[in-house]
Amino acid sequence: MIAGMMMTVMPGGISVALGQSAPVEDGTYMLEGGSYSISVERTDSGIMVHEPNKHSPYRPAGADRPNTYLFFNDNTGYTYGIRGVDSQTIEAFKDVEGNVPTRLKRLGGPPSARPIRAIDPGPSGAPPEGTDAEVARKYQALSNSDEANRQSWTACSAAALKRSLASGEEADAYGVQVAQMLRLIAVDDASPCPDAIPQALWDKAKGIDDLGKGKAATAATTKPPAPAPDADREERLRLNADMAAKAASDAERIKADKDGYAAAMAEAQRAREQYQRERETYEAEAARVKAAQDAYEAEMARYRAAGGRLPR
């Protein structure tokens, strides 16, 4: 958990902030200057903190510590805390003397925006099957293991990653674009990844495609009237020019469709590379912090063994 991993413990007095505080808002919070994020959900009994591999229930710390929530981890034997600083900021800390809290900033604008979360389907109807970041990781793994459908899974991963970082409106708009691209290679009318591209967005993309096909069909069946038997040469030249212009327009449209597909695939690849970089950064930071914590605990063990005196 972030409160147990992203802390640096230092000797000294209690550092739990006693200054301004504010209610903890629902949303996704990211480490300041880092890439690690958690999702916070208010519950009837406190707050639930969602991380990639665990979900931890935090309970109110008491009237003497307003807007502060605590969670005891049986595995580590420590109590961890979350404190609201303002509507956009929380502090995560280990509830021990000398701990320095870590600040995380809320993504997605003011609380009224209510970012898309797995437990809140939002306007597009995304199903509650885990956080959007987890969905992105799932399809990234599929893109690596299922070569036959790599393009589809990569696009699904990109759509889920976009939803984990952007507002609902932006994520829906991007999801429709990805769906339009995928429909060029799809074999049926069902979304290949409803937890990343909800069926409602897939159907919306289908409606846009069908509208374009209808206009094209109408244009194809609407033929100019046959020229009079005595039509002159200029009329024939005009008709030939119109046909050439239409052919050129169709060629440009087909090229634009292909370019759009290539751009979407390039963006999906960039999203995969960004996720890999962020994962490597987080793992390196976690290893560094663990080493610092191990060093501190070893120092404290020597301190206690020396009868409360720091060894020389």
C-alpha angles and dihedrals in degrees: 000000000000095000089056098041109034098053131104111208117210132179115257142071130334109290101189102133115248096183129092118347137178137189115284108250127214114256148080117303126197129202111257108256092001143082103238116109139181133194120230123202124183115228136184091263100038130293135323117219114206120201128173093267106021147031118217126193113218121198129205112275093218142268092293090060106043120198090011125124129191135203127188114215111210091197096057100026091230134117117230129197143206120200128186113231099174137331091287103034139063133176123223118201147159108247097235135106115281097017117148111214122229119226124223126190124220117243127217104043129272120358092257088070089067101201119236109271133175092251092048110059093195127198095317095054099239108182120243100251103133133303119316091245090056090050090052091051091049093056092042088058090049091051088057096046102036106056094173091063099028094124093053095047092046090053091048090051091051092051092051092046090051090052091051092055107031138057119274093255093050092045092050092050091050091045091056090051092051090046091053089052093047092048088067088069101024120117099200141025097257123098109253090218112025092175089059101029107026117219089246090063091043090054091047090054089049090053091053091049093047091050091053092047090050092053091047092050091049091050091048094051096043102087125181115252116272111267118251116263089252096050110146129231095264092060091052091049091050092053091049090051091050091052092049091050091051092050090051091048091051091049091051091049092051090048091049090052091051092046090050091051091049091049092050091050091048091052090049090053091050089051091053092049091048091051091050092050092049092048092051091048092050094048091049091049092047091051092049093049092046090052090050091049092048090051091050093049090049089051091050090049090054089046092054092044089054091057097258096316125114109243116248 
